[in-house]
Amino acid sequence: MHPILRCLLACCLLPFLFGACQKPQSADGIIVPEEKLIATLADIHIAEAALQTLRGGTKDSMAALYYEQIYEMHQVEAQEVEESLQALRKQPEKMDALYQKVMEKIETLEAESKSQQ
């Protein structure tokens, strides 16, 4: 095969190869599945509430630890969550609907916690 033709073929195939390595996302740009995103955001809001009593370096250290544990627990990357939220910011109706579900999840978790006491 001629070297120029080989180079041209390689240049045409590279974008497809790199595209195959990306995480799947929906047509609306949301990477994290809705149920997983709801659970993750609910836990993030609970962590943020817990952090309100802390100050300074302690708050920053605990926040980093909480977020790391939340992402690990839900098996998501911080960047995936952020990219999903960025996509949702462009779709206010979907964002409102999602946050309504997040608030319902938090209320359910709170009710479960109270019933176990």
C-alpha positions as a printed Julia matrix, in Angstrom:
117×3 Matrix{Float64}:
   0.0    0.0    0.0
   1.27   3.44  -0.89
   2.51   5.43   2.18
   0.28   8.42   1.46
  -2.78   6.19   1.12
  -1.86   4.41   4.37
  -1.51   7.76   6.18
  -4.83   8.97   4.79
  -6.56   5.76   5.86
  -5.07   6.04   9.35
  -6.21   9.67   9.66
  -9.74   8.69   8.66
  -9.95   5.79  11.12
  -8.45   7.5   14.2
 -11.53   9.57  15.09
 -13.67   6.42  15.07
 -11.2    4.6   17.31
 -11.11   7.43  19.84
 -14.88   7.78  19.71
 -15.27   4.12  20.65
 -13.37   4.74  23.91
 -15.76   7.41  25.18
 -18.46   6.69  27.73
 -21.94   6.41  26.25
 -24.25   9.34  26.69
 -27.8   10.04  25.75
 -28.76  12.31  22.88
 -29.35  15.14  25.35
 -25.76  14.96  26.68
 -26.58  13.36  30.02
 -23.94  10.75  30.83
 -25.09   9.38  34.2
 -28.35   7.36  34.14
 -31.2    9.23  35.81
 -31.69   6.91  38.81
 -27.98   6.9   39.56
 -27.82  10.68  39.2
 -30.79  11.12  41.55
 -29.21   8.91  44.22
 -25.83  10.63  43.83
 -27.28  14.14  44.06
 -29.39  13.2   47.08
 -26.28  12.0   48.89
 -24.39  15.13  47.84
 -27.13  17.33  49.32
 -27.1   15.34  52.56
 -23.3   15.69  52.73
 -23.54  19.44  52.11
 -26.05  19.74  54.96
 -23.67  17.84  57.26
 -20.81  20.14  56.25
 -22.7   23.31  57.26
 -21.53  23.03  60.87
 -17.84  22.84  59.92
 -15.42  25.67  59.09
 -12.14  26.23  57.29
  -9.75  23.43  56.51
 -11.8   20.86  58.37
 -14.79  21.6   56.16
 -12.69  21.34  52.99
 -11.1   18.05  54.07
 -14.41  16.51  55.06
 -16.06  17.71  51.84
 -13.36  16.05  49.75
 -13.76  12.84  51.74
 -17.57  12.86  51.51
 -17.56  13.5   47.78
 -14.96  10.79  47.16
 -17.05   8.29  49.11
 -20.27   9.31  47.35
 -18.76   8.92  43.89
 -17.23   5.58  44.85
 -20.46   4.32  46.4
 -22.49   5.21  43.28
 -19.7    4.12  40.9
 -19.56   7.43  39.02
 -16.82   9.92  38.29
 -17.08  13.53  39.44
 -16.6   14.67  35.84
 -19.52  12.5   34.67
 -21.82  14.07  37.24
 -20.63  17.58  36.36
 -21.06  17.0   32.62
 -24.55  15.61  33.2
 -25.46  18.66  35.28
 -24.07  20.97  32.61
 -26.28  19.26  30.03
 -29.28  19.56  32.35
 -28.67  23.29  32.87
 -29.5   23.71  29.19
 -32.81  21.89  29.78
 -34.51  23.65  32.7
 -37.65  21.51  32.57
 -35.63  18.3   32.87
 -33.48  19.85  35.62
 -36.6   20.82  37.61
 -38.09  17.35  37.19
 -34.82  15.73  38.24
 -34.48  17.9   41.33
 -38.06  17.15  42.31
 -37.07  13.46  42.29
 -33.9   14.26  44.27
 -35.98  16.02  46.94
 -38.41  13.05  47.04
 -35.43  10.71  47.5
 -34.11  12.83  50.38
 -37.56  12.83  52.02
 -37.75   9.04  51.64
 -34.3    8.6   53.2
 -35.26  10.93  56.05
 -38.48   8.99  56.7
 -36.58   5.68  56.69
 -34.04   7.1   59.11
 -36.75   8.29  61.51
 -38.57   4.96  61.38
 -35.38   3.11  62.35
 -34.86   5.22  65.48
